[in-house]
Amino acid sequence: MKSWLIPFAWLLATGASAADNCEALRGEIEARIRAGGVASFTVAVLDTEQPTSARVVGSCAMGRKKIVYTVHDSPAEPAPARNAAPILTECRDGSTPVDGRCSR
């Protein structure tokens, strides 16, 4: 009579550990992407049947879930402002030309 309890408890335990496995795996993938120098991205866990345009980078929950990765466009960084002030350079001969060019 209580023999059904053991398989039922095992199913509940594996379902919970599969969800934890997905989150742990997602965290590891995020860490690897950050280490690769990507600043703006998203890593998500989706059902395998769910269509997506993102890149699939892993699977978990015994193949029932997929882990997808999307890179976000980072805003273009403005070019550093050029200083309009003349360049003053001290040359080996002791002269200080304003244009930054030393004579040889």
HELIX and SHEET records of a PDB file:
HELIX    1   1 LYS A    2  TRP A    4  5                                   3    
HELIX    2   2 LEU A    5  ALA A   35  1                                  31    
SHEET    1   A 3 PHE A  41  ASP A  47  0                                        
SHEET    2   A 3 LYS A  65  VAL A  71 -1                                        
SHEET    3   A 3 ARG A  55  CYS A  60 -1                                        
END                                                                             
